[in-house]
Amino acid sequence: MTSNSSEPYGTTPLPTSSAGSPVHVKIDTETIFHNDNLQQPQTQHMIKLDANSPTEDSAASLLANNEHFTVYAVKSGLIRVLHKHSTMRALLRLHKHQLVSDIQFFPNGDILATVAHDVETGSSSVIVWRLYEKASEVCTDVLVEVRNHSCIVSRVVWHPFNANQFWMIHDAATSTTTGRQTIATLVETTRIETVPHESQSHSVCHVPAEDGVIVAGAIQLVASNEASLTDLVWSSQQSKHVLSTFDNGDIVLWDLKQLVNHAHGVSRAVTPSRLGTVHENGPISQCVLLPHDCAMTQASSSCENNWTPCFVTGTYKNRVLTLWSAFGPNALPTKLQVVSLEQQSLPSSSYLLSACFQPSPTTASPPACFLVLADRSVGQILAIHCKSEWSEQNGISKRPLLIGCDYVVPFKTVHPTYAWSVETVPTTDISEEELSEQGSLVFDVKMICYQSTAVQALTLTSYMCLPPEHSYTDPTNGITAERLMQDAVSTHVSDIGLESDDDDLMYDEQYDIADDEFGNNNSMDDDDEYEAPDASALPPPPEGFSNGQPAAASPLVSNPFANWLGSIATSVKAPMASTAEPIPSFQPPETAPPSTPPTLPPGLLSPMDIIKGSAATSTTQPTSKTPHAHKVRDVTPTTSNAKGRKKPPKSDQSQPQILQREEEAAAAAAARPLADAPNNAVKERSLAAAKSDVDSSLSNNLRQAIRDEIEATMMPQLQSMLETSLKTIVVSDLRAAIGRIKIDTGSISSAVSQNIESSMQTAFADSVRTVMIPTLESVSNQVLAKVSDHLEKAEVATKTETARDMDAITKQLGAMTQLVVKLTEEVHSLREAVASQQGQQQKLGTPVATAKAPADGSAEKFKHDILALLKTKNYAEAFTLAVSASTAEIALFCCANADVNDVLGGSTPVLSQMVLLCLAQQLGTIVGAPVAPIASVQLSLEWLQEIALSLNPRDTAIASHVPNVLQQLVAGINKRMAQNDPVLRRPLQRLLQVIRGMQMS
């Protein structure tokens, strides 16, 4: 195999078809990425972290991103919120000690849904938040919480524009530990029943554990064969249609407006009707919609009524991608192309999948679309381009038609990507010349990636994703193409609402073999046979026709050898003019001879054709056969399937005459003897049936002709007469009468206003007396009763707590008194011992030793010990030693030599609450010192911001000291702000807001 040396960055062309048929493209990723010149995305580092392990569901995400915030999961069920345009942060703690499985923003909004479950109990919770910025802080409100105590919820899928609806993907209530079936439930927050939270201020909805149905009448997507749902997407054409995939390979389109009772024993739930089902070989992991309304293989006129656009499914953890055409009312999706990623070193690798595109005006090139994949085990990203073309205009609005994937661009990254949020933005730095050259590829792909050790923003610019200079040629290094076999098992789109466990296929039409041209008999074997001419010697069909039909109705008109029996039928010479009498018009059976064929309207089957077929079967015998020639049976052509005609007998006349079908049948009937008496009876019955059909057809034609004539002649004249009469008789007199009427508008309005005013005053007085006052009295009584009960309970609880606190204080004072007595005794004994020792030394003449001041190097010793502890990352002992020195200089030295993210950026801080409080107090003295350097103040503010987020004011160990320390910090911040330093104003205000929030909590 050869490589394309003209593409130094690894861009590789792909085939979109194989000899006009769909193609299966195999990409050897080891060969594609074996290139030293591969591109790397533009990278912007956001934050360092120790990421959670990636989820098994590649469609779930541990990171979400919108215009203002980036949200991602950290350890122990905590969720970090980063403000994208400042250094503000927040921490969501309601999932603490749970395993977070999904984080999703509502499209183009500030509503966030988080999903987590408890590994030990098996319960799950879905929390809906609202994130916003207020007073230089990231604020969060909990809107609702859904708790499921018996099933594990894996993720949610938002409605495209209704924030009150989302799909909750979870285990079925009937699942067991050995066999779990995953289903989806549509949650409508306006219908569920909630109760107040035990300690918080938000509402909680508890899902019943008996059947797992959140509310009676809830819509659930459940497979009839116990398959598990893996992904679902809302159709971009109509929001009532939902496309879902299952682990057995089924792809099902549902109609949420047509509901049926649940077919699996859950009486309180309903299931939408199925519009269609196709099958893929292998477990499907993910489904993604594309911007193309139709495939190139479909007629553009049928795109208007499609239920979905074209879409992509990923099987085997997105290692195999399948491009499908659209779901429509008249056709099921078909496979357009299959792209598989093969890697021998990591055969079970998993990929993230996202479709990136932007709309393109009809005056520009067709819209560009990329399928972007990221390997979750190594740092590799693939951008696969989907080729498209505009449909023919022809009075129909132009639509993008999908052709297939035509090239792939590889990228290398430093870390593997576990989850991401992908969006497209217009390319800004592009010239007009480049704009015309690049066509519709004028956007960049921006990815916020949740990687193994960091959160980073990666960008694939339009310049990095340009197409290769050459199209695909076989062989190409790393690419293998095979012809795709259409092996998908499908259910027809008209089988709405059918649920069956059988593997048999379902169709919307019942096939009756009795309606076949030959049925189950072998009468065709008795027909005369003749030698067929060589197909290559046949003349082409008449222009505009194929097989006796217009070319538009023939699917194989472009192939001259397709359906060559029909070509024979159209190329045989016409029979000569017959000397028989002219065929009379059709008469009733009692007056016309039985052998007289009727004259039928064009397009109807002549009864003589039926008689001809019966007579030929029963009377004629096979002629002599040529040993080695092809034989063609005599088949009577029908309006739906013309297989060919018998060779007509030659005539002695030299001038040929083209006969109508009825004349040809009559000539053939006159040329052969009549059949026996039984055959005459058959003919009579056939003629009677034909007469009935002809009468019915003539009646219908007559009715239609009369109706057309009335609409064309009588109706316009009648309408004109009515309009003229109305204008001359009614309208003129009525207009004159109206003109003579004089209306006193002033008196009318005055009377109406007086009546309305009096009636409104009476009604308002009655409503105030009978409705508003009793309602206010009732509400006031209820409020006062609630307040009274609450005050009584609070008073009793306060008295109890006060008595308990007094007892505890009394005990502590007694214990302290005893300790003071013992301490006094020990001090007294020590004084006596020292005095006696000094007296003895004076008697002996020994000089008395005096205490020396600490050496000047004691501060250096502290710093040396702190550096040694920080080098081993023993942060707890290092900061404990620093705050024990009781000098702000040592504390600041320790902060300057430590990483704030390592110390306080994790799920739980490594420092105790006592050390955090002491450190905050000492750093606060630096902030309040008027002569402190700016760098020291900035470092102190950075640490104080993180300490404020990690400090728990309600901790029993520091609760009594927190108010004093916070007051000292506020005083120091106010002193520093009084200096009006513009560099420190913003950080000081942010820290002051955080401290005030802690004081209010």
Backbone hydrogen bonds, N-H to C=O, Kabsch-Sander energy under -0.5 kcal/mol:
donor,donor_aa,acceptor,acceptor_aa,energy
5,S,3,S,-1.1
7,E,4,N,-1.3
10,G,7,E,-1.1
12,T,408,V,-2.5
14,L,406,D,-3.2
18,S,21,S,-3.0
21,S,18,S,-1.7
23,V,336,L,-0.6
24,H,482,E,-3.7
25,V,23,V,-0.6
25,V,338,V,-3.5
26,K,24,H,-0.5
26,K,480,T,-3.3
27,I,25,V,-0.5
27,I,340,S,-3.0
28,D,26,K,-0.6
28,D,478,G,-2.8
29,T,27,I,-1.1
29,T,342,E,-1.8
30,E,342,E,-0.6
31,T,28,D,-0.5
32,I,28,D,-2.2
33,F,29,T,-2.6
34,H,31,T,-0.7
35,N,33,F,-2.0
38,L,35,N,-1.0
39,Q,9,Y,-0.5
39,Q,410,P,-0.6
42,Q,459,T,-2.1
44,Q,457,A,-1.8
46,M,455,V,-2.1
47,I,455,V,-1.5
49,L,453,T,-2.1
51,A,49,L,-0.7
51,A,452,S,-1.5
58,S,56,E,-0.8
60,A,57,D,-0.7
64,A,71,V,-2.8
66,N,69,F,-2.3
70,T,82,L,-2.2
71,V,64,A,-2.9
72,Y,80,R,-2.1
73,A,62,L,-1.7
74,V,78,L,-2.9
77,G,74,V,-0.6
78,L,75,K,-1.6
79,I,92,L,-1.8
80,R,72,Y,-2.4
81,V,90,A,-2.7
82,L,70,T,-2.8
83,H,88,M,-2.3
84,K,68,H,-2.7
84,K,82,L,-0.5
86,S,83,H,-0.9
90,A,81,V,-1.7
92,L,79,I,-3.2
93,R,91,L,-0.6
96,K,93,R,-1.7
97,H,76,S,-2.7
98,Q,95,H,-1.9
99,L,117,H,-2.7
100,V,98,Q,-0.7
101,S,115,V,-2.5
102,D,115,V,-1.4
103,I,61,S,-1.9
104,Q,113,A,-2.6
106,F,111,I,-3.0
109,G,106,F,-1.6
112,L,129,W,-2.1
113,A,104,Q,-2.8
114,T,127,I,-2.4
115,V,102,D,-2.6
116,A,125,S,-1.8
117,H,99,L,-1.6
118,D,123,S,-3.0
119,V,117,H,-0.6
122,G,118,D,-2.2
124,S,148,N,-3.0
125,S,116,A,-2.6
126,V,146,V,-2.8
127,I,114,T,-2.3
128,V,144,V,-2.7
129,W,112,L,-3.4
129,W,127,I,-0.6
130,R,141,D,-2.2
131,L,110,D,-2.1
132,Y,139,C,-2.2
134,K,137,E,-2.4
137,E,134,K,-0.7
139,C,132,Y,-3.2
139,C,137,E,-0.7
141,D,130,R,-1.9
143,L,128,V,-2.7
143,L,141,D,-0.7
144,V,128,V,-1.1
145,E,203,S,-1.4
146,V,126,V,-3.1
147,R,145,E,-0.5
147,R,205,C,-3.1
148,N,124,S,-2.6
149,H,147,R,-0.5
149,H,207,V,-0.6
153,V,151,C,-0.6
154,S,152,I,-0.5
154,S,169,I,-2.4
155,R,169,I,-1.1
157,V,167,W,-1.9
159,H,162,N,-0.5
159,H,165,Q,-1.9
163,A,161,F,-0.6
165,Q,162,N,-1.4
166,F,187,V,-1.7
167,W,157,V,-3.2
168,M,185,T,-2.9
169,I,155,R,-2.4
169,I,167,W,-0.6
170,H,168,M,-0.6
170,H,183,I,-2.2
171,D,152,I,-1.4
172,A,181,Q,-2.8
175,S,172,A,-1.7
176,T,179,G,-2.2
182,T,180,R,-0.5
183,I,170,H,-3.0
184,A,221,L,-1.3
185,T,168,M,-2.1
186,L,219,I,-2.6
187,V,166,F,-3.0
187,V,185,T,-0.7
188,E,186,L,-0.6
189,T,164,N,-2.2
189,T,187,V,-0.6
191,R,188,E,-2.2
192,I,188,E,-1.0
195,V,204,V,-2.6
197,H,202,H,-2.1
204,V,195,V,-2.9
205,C,145,E,-3.3
206,H,204,V,-0.5
207,V,147,R,-2.9
207,V,205,C,-0.6
212,G,208,P,-1.3
214,I,212,G,-0.6
217,G,268,R,-3.6
218,A,215,V,-1.8
218,A,268,R,-0.7
220,Q,270,V,-2.6
221,L,184,A,-2.5
222,V,220,Q,-0.7
223,A,227,A,-0.6
226,E,223,A,-1.0
229,L,182,T,-2.8
230,T,245,T,-2.6
231,D,245,T,-1.1
233,V,243,L,-2.6
235,S,241,H,-2.5
238,Q,307,W,-0.6
241,H,238,Q,-1.6
242,V,254,W,-1.6
243,L,233,V,-2.8
244,S,252,V,-2.8
245,T,231,D,-2.6
246,F,250,D,-1.7
247,D,228,S,-2.3
249,G,246,F,-1.5
251,I,278,V,-2.8
252,V,244,S,-2.3
253,L,276,G,-2.4
254,W,242,V,-2.8
255,D,273,S,-2.5
256,L,240,K,-3.1
256,L,254,W,-0.6
258,Q,255,D,-1.1
259,L,257,K,-0.6
260,V,271,T,-2.8
262,H,269,A,-1.3
267,S,265,G,-0.9
269,A,266,V,-0.9
270,V,218,A,-2.5
271,T,260,V,-2.8
273,S,255,D,-1.1
273,S,258,Q,-2.5
275,L,253,L,-3.1
275,L,273,S,-0.5
276,G,253,L,-1.1
277,T,491,T,-1.2
278,V,251,I,-2.2
280,E,249,G,-2.6
282,G,280,E,-0.7
284,I,246,F,-1.4
285,S,314,G,-3.9
286,Q,314,G,-1.3
288,V,312,V,-2.7
290,L,310,C,-2.6
293,D,291,P,-0.5
293,D,400,P,-0.8
294,C,400,P,-1.3
296,M,402,L,-2.8
298,Q,295,A,-1.6
302,S,299,A,-1.2
303,C,300,S,-1.3
304,E,301,S,-0.6
306,N,303,C,-1.2
307,W,327,F,-1.9
308,T,327,F,-1.5
310,C,292,H,-2.8
311,F,324,W,-1.1
312,V,288,V,-3.0
313,T,322,T,-2.0
314,G,286,Q,-2.6
315,T,313,T,-0.5
315,T,320,V,-2.8
316,Y,283,P,-2.0
319,R,315,T,-1.1
319,R,316,Y,-1.1
320,V,315,T,-1.9
321,L,339,V,-3.6
322,T,313,T,-2.5
323,L,337,Q,-3.0
324,W,311,F,-2.9
324,W,322,T,-0.5
325,S,334,T,-1.9
328,G,331,A,-2.0
336,L,323,L,-3.4
337,Q,323,L,-1.0
338,V,23,V,-2.0
339,V,321,L,-3.0
340,S,25,V,-2.7
341,L,319,R,-3.2
342,E,27,I,-2.8
342,E,340,S,-0.6
349,S,346,L,-1.3
351,Y,317,K,-2.0
352,L,374,A,-2.5
354,S,372,V,-1.6
356,C,370,F,-2.9
358,Q,368,A,-0.7
364,A,361,P,-1.7
369,C,386,C,-0.6
370,F,356,C,-2.5
371,L,384,I,-3.2
372,V,354,S,-2.7
372,V,370,F,-0.8
373,L,382,L,-2.8
374,A,352,L,-1.3
375,D,380,Q,-2.5
376,R,350,S,-2.7
380,Q,378,V,-1.9
381,I,411,F,-2.4
382,L,373,L,-2.7
383,A,409,V,-2.4
384,I,371,L,-2.5
384,I,382,L,-0.6
385,H,383,A,-0.5
385,H,407,Y,-2.6
386,C,369,C,-2.9
387,K,385,H,-0.6
387,K,404,G,-3.5
389,E,401,L,-2.0
391,S,399,R,-1.8
396,I,393,Q,-3.5
401,L,389,E,-3.5
402,L,294,C,-2.7
403,I,387,K,-2.6
404,G,387,K,-1.2
406,D,385,H,-1.5
407,Y,385,H,-0.8
408,V,12,T,-2.4
409,V,383,A,-2.4
411,F,381,I,-2.6
412,K,39,Q,-2.2
413,T,379,G,-2.2
417,T,375,D,-1.0
418,Y,416,P,-0.5
418,Y,450,Y,-2.5
419,A,450,Y,-1.2
421,S,448,I,-1.5
423,E,446,K,-2.4
425,V,444,D,-2.2
427,T,442,V,-2.3
430,I,428,T,-1.5
435,L,431,S,-2.1
436,S,432,E,-1.9
437,E,433,E,-1.9
438,Q,434,E,-2.6
439,G,435,L,-0.6
441,L,438,Q,-2.1
442,V,440,S,-2.0
444,D,425,V,-3.3
445,V,460,L,-2.7
446,K,423,E,-2.8
446,K,444,D,-0.6
447,M,458,L,-3.4
448,I,421,S,-2.4
449,C,447,M,-0.8
449,C,456,Q,-3.2
450,Y,419,A,-3.3
451,Q,449,C,-1.0
451,Q,454,A,-2.2
452,S,416,P,-1.3
455,V,47,I,-2.7
456,Q,449,C,-1.8
456,Q,454,A,-0.5
457,A,44,Q,-2.7
458,L,447,M,-3.2
458,L,456,Q,-0.6
459,T,42,Q,-1.7
460,L,445,V,-3.0
461,T,459,T,-0.7
465,C,461,T,-0.8
466,L,463,Y,-0.9
476,T,479,I,-0.6
477,N,2,T,-2.1
479,I,476,T,-2.1
480,T,26,K,-2.1
482,E,24,H,-2.2
484,L,22,P,-2.8
486,Q,484,L,-0.5
487,D,485,M,-1.2
490,S,488,A,-0.5
491,T,277,T,-3.5
492,H,506,M,-1.5
495,D,492,H,-1.6
496,I,494,S,-2.0
497,G,274,R,-0.7
498,L,495,D,-0.8
511,Y,509,E,-0.6
512,D,510,Q,-0.6
513,I,511,Y,-0.6
515,D,512,D,-1.4
516,D,513,I,-1.5
521,N,518,F,-1.0
525,D,522,N,-1.4
526,D,523,S,-1.5
527,D,524,M,-1.0
530,Y,632,V,-0.6
532,A,630,H,-2.2
537,A,534,D,-1.0
538,L,535,A,-1.1
545,F,542,P,-2.3
546,S,549,Q,-3.0
549,Q,546,S,-1.3
551,A,544,G,-2.4
553,A,550,P,-1.3
554,S,551,A,-1.3
557,V,554,S,-1.0
559,N,556,L,-1.3
562,A,559,N,-1.5
564,W,561,F,-0.7
566,G,563,N,-1.0
567,S,563,N,-1.0
568,I,564,W,-1.8
569,A,565,L,-2.0
570,T,566,G,-1.9
571,S,567,S,-1.3
572,V,568,I,-1.2
577,A,655,Q,-0.6
591,T,588,P,-1.4
592,A,588,P,-2.0
596,T,593,P,-1.4
600,L,598,P,-0.6
604,L,601,P,-1.7
609,D,606,S,-1.0
610,I,606,S,-0.9
611,I,607,P,-2.3
612,K,608,M,-2.9
613,G,609,D,-2.2
614,S,610,I,-2.2
615,A,611,I,-3.1
616,A,612,K,-2.5
617,T,613,G,-1.5
618,S,614,S,-1.8
619,T,615,A,-2.4
620,T,615,A,-0.6
620,T,616,A,-0.8
629,A,626,T,-1.2
632,V,530,Y,-1.0
635,V,633,R,-0.7
638,T,641,N,-0.9
643,K,641,N,-0.8
657,Q,575,P,-0.8
659,L,657,Q,-0.5
664,E,660,Q,-2.9
665,A,661,R,-2.2
666,A,662,E,-2.5
667,A,663,E,-2.8
668,A,664,E,-2.2
669,A,665,A,-2.3
670,A,666,A,-2.5
671,A,667,A,-1.4
672,R,668,A,-0.7
672,R,669,A,-0.6
680,N,676,D,-1.7
681,A,677,A,-1.8
682,V,678,P,-1.8
683,K,679,N,-2.3
684,E,680,N,-2.5
685,R,681,A,-2.3
686,S,682,V,-2.4
687,L,683,K,-2.8
688,A,684,E,-2.5
689,A,685,R,-2.4
690,A,686,S,-2.6
691,K,687,L,-2.8
692,S,688,A,-2.1
693,D,689,A,-2.1
694,V,690,A,-2.8
695,D,691,K,-3.0
696,S,692,S,-2.3
697,S,693,D,-2.6
698,L,694,V,-3.2
699,S,695,D,-2.5
700,N,696,S,-2.3
701,N,697,S,-2.6
702,L,698,L,-2.6
703,R,699,S,-2.7
704,Q,700,N,-2.5
705,A,701,N,-2.4
706,I,702,L,-2.6
707,R,703,R,-2.7
708,D,704,Q,-2.6
709,E,705,A,-2.2
710,I,706,I,-2.5
711,E,707,R,-2.4
712,A,708,D,-2.1
713,T,709,E,-2.3
714,M,709,E,-0.7
715,M,710,I,-2.5
717,Q,713,T,-1.3
718,L,714,M,-3.0
719,Q,715,M,-2.6
720,S,716,P,-2.3
721,M,717,Q,-2.4
722,L,718,L,-2.4
723,E,719,Q,-2.4
724,T,720,S,-2.2
725,S,721,M,-2.4
726,L,722,L,-2.6
727,K,723,E,-2.3
728,T,724,T,-2.3
729,I,725,S,-2.5
730,V,725,S,-0.7
730,V,726,L,-0.7
731,V,726,L,-3.1
732,S,727,K,-1.2
733,D,729,I,-0.6
734,L,730,V,-2.6
735,R,731,V,-2.5
736,A,732,S,-2.1
737,A,733,D,-2.3
738,I,734,L,-2.3
739,G,735,R,-1.9
740,R,736,A,-1.3
741,I,737,A,-0.8
741,I,738,I,-0.7
743,I,741,I,-0.5
744,D,742,K,-0.5
745,T,743,I,-1.3
748,I,744,D,-1.9
749,S,745,T,-2.7
750,S,746,G,-2.2
751,A,747,S,-2.6
752,V,748,I,-2.6
753,S,749,S,-2.6
754,Q,750,S,-2.3
755,N,751,A,-2.4
756,I,752,V,-2.8
757,E,753,S,-2.9
758,S,754,Q,-2.2
759,S,755,N,-2.3
760,M,756,I,-2.9
761,Q,757,E,-2.4
762,T,758,S,-2.2
763,A,759,S,-2.6
764,F,760,M,-2.8
765,A,761,Q,-2.4
766,D,762,T,-2.4
767,S,763,A,-2.6
768,V,764,F,-2.6
769,R,765,A,-2.4
770,T,766,D,-3.0
771,V,767,S,-2.3
772,M,767,S,-2.0
773,I,768,V,-2.4
775,T,771,V,-2.0
776,L,772,M,-2.7
777,E,773,I,-2.5
778,S,774,P,-2.6
779,V,775,T,-2.7
780,S,776,L,-2.7
781,N,777,E,-2.4
782,Q,778,S,-2.3
783,V,779,V,-2.6
784,L,780,S,-2.8
785,A,781,N,-2.4
786,K,782,Q,-2.5
787,V,783,V,-2.8
788,S,784,L,-2.6
789,D,785,A,-2.6
790,H,786,K,-2.6
791,L,787,V,-2.7
792,E,788,S,-2.6
793,K,789,D,-2.6
794,A,790,H,-2.8
795,E,791,L,-2.8
796,V,792,E,-2.5
797,A,793,K,-2.7
798,T,794,A,-2.6
799,K,795,E,-2.7
800,T,796,V,-2.5
801,E,797,A,-2.7
802,T,798,T,-3.0
803,A,799,K,-2.6
804,R,800,T,-2.3
805,D,801,E,-2.8
806,M,802,T,-2.5
807,D,803,A,-2.3
808,A,804,R,-2.3
809,I,805,D,-2.8
810,T,806,M,-2.7
811,K,807,D,-2.3
812,Q,808,A,-2.4
813,L,809,I,-2.8
814,G,810,T,-2.3
815,A,811,K,-2.4
816,M,812,Q,-2.8
817,T,813,L,-2.5
818,Q,814,G,-2.0
819,L,815,A,-2.2
820,V,816,M,-2.6
821,V,817,T,-2.2
822,K,818,Q,-2.3
823,L,819,L,-2.7
824,T,820,V,-2.5
825,E,821,V,-2.2
826,E,822,K,-2.3
827,V,823,L,-2.4
828,H,824,T,-2.4
829,S,825,E,-2.4
830,L,826,E,-2.6
831,R,827,V,-2.4
832,E,828,H,-2.1
833,A,829,S,-2.4
834,V,830,L,-2.6
835,A,831,R,-2.6
836,S,832,E,-2.4
837,Q,833,A,-2.2
838,Q,834,V,-2.4
839,G,835,A,-2.1
840,Q,836,S,-2.1
841,Q,837,Q,-2.2
842,Q,838,Q,-2.3
843,K,839,G,-1.9
844,L,840,Q,-2.0
845,G,841,Q,-1.2
846,T,841,Q,-2.0
858,S,855,A,-1.6
859,A,856,D,-0.6
861,K,857,G,-1.9
862,F,858,S,-2.0
863,K,859,A,-2.3
864,H,860,E,-2.5
865,D,861,K,-2.5
866,I,862,F,-2.5
867,L,863,K,-2.5
868,A,864,H,-1.9
869,L,865,D,-2.0
870,L,866,I,-2.5
871,K,867,L,-2.2
872,T,868,A,-1.1
873,K,870,L,-1.5
874,N,869,L,-2.7
875,Y,873,K,-1.3
878,A,874,N,-2.0
879,F,875,Y,-2.5
880,T,876,A,-1.7
881,L,877,E,-2.5
882,A,878,A,-1.9
883,V,879,F,-2.4
884,S,880,T,-1.3
885,A,881,L,-0.7
885,A,882,A,-0.8
886,S,883,V,-1.0
887,T,882,A,-0.5
891,A,887,T,-1.5
892,L,888,A,-2.6
893,F,889,E,-2.1
894,C,890,I,-2.2
895,C,891,A,-2.0
896,A,892,L,-2.4
897,N,893,F,-1.2
898,A,895,C,-1.2
900,V,898,A,-0.6
903,V,899,D,-1.9
904,L,900,V,-2.9
905,G,901,N,-1.5
910,V,903,V,-1.6
916,L,912,S,-2.3
917,L,913,Q,-2.1
918,C,914,M,-2.2
919,L,915,V,-2.8
920,A,916,L,-2.3
921,Q,917,L,-2.1
922,Q,918,C,-2.3
923,L,919,L,-2.5
924,G,920,A,-1.8
925,T,921,Q,-1.2
926,I,922,Q,-0.9
927,V,923,L,-1.7
928,G,924,G,-2.0
929,A,925,T,-0.9
932,A,929,A,-1.2
937,V,933,P,-1.9
938,Q,934,I,-2.7
939,L,935,A,-2.4
940,S,936,S,-2.3
941,L,937,V,-2.5
942,E,938,Q,-2.2
943,W,939,L,-2.0
944,L,940,S,-2.7
945,Q,941,L,-2.1
946,E,942,E,-1.5
947,I,943,W,-2.7
948,A,944,L,-2.3
949,L,945,Q,-1.3
950,S,946,E,-1.6
951,L,947,I,-1.8
955,D,952,N,-1.8
958,I,955,D,-1.1
959,A,955,D,-1.6
961,H,958,I,-1.2
962,V,958,I,-1.7
965,V,961,H,-1.9
966,L,962,V,-2.7
967,Q,963,P,-2.3
968,Q,964,N,-2.1
969,L,965,V,-2.3
970,V,966,L,-2.5
971,A,967,Q,-2.3
972,G,968,Q,-2.4
973,I,969,L,-2.5
974,N,970,V,-2.4
975,K,971,A,-2.0
976,R,972,G,-2.1
977,M,973,I,-2.6
978,A,974,N,-1.5
979,Q,976,R,-1.3
980,N,977,M,-1.7
984,L,981,D,-0.5
985,R,981,D,-0.9
986,R,982,P,-0.5
988,L,984,L,-2.2
989,Q,985,R,-2.3
990,R,986,R,-2.3
991,L,987,P,-2.4
992,L,988,L,-2.3
993,Q,989,Q,-2.1
994,V,990,R,-1.8
995,I,991,L,-2.3
996,R,992,L,-2.3
997,G,993,Q,-2.0
998,M,994,V,-1.9
999,Q,995,I,-2.1
1000,M,996,R,-1.7
1001,S,997,G,-1.2
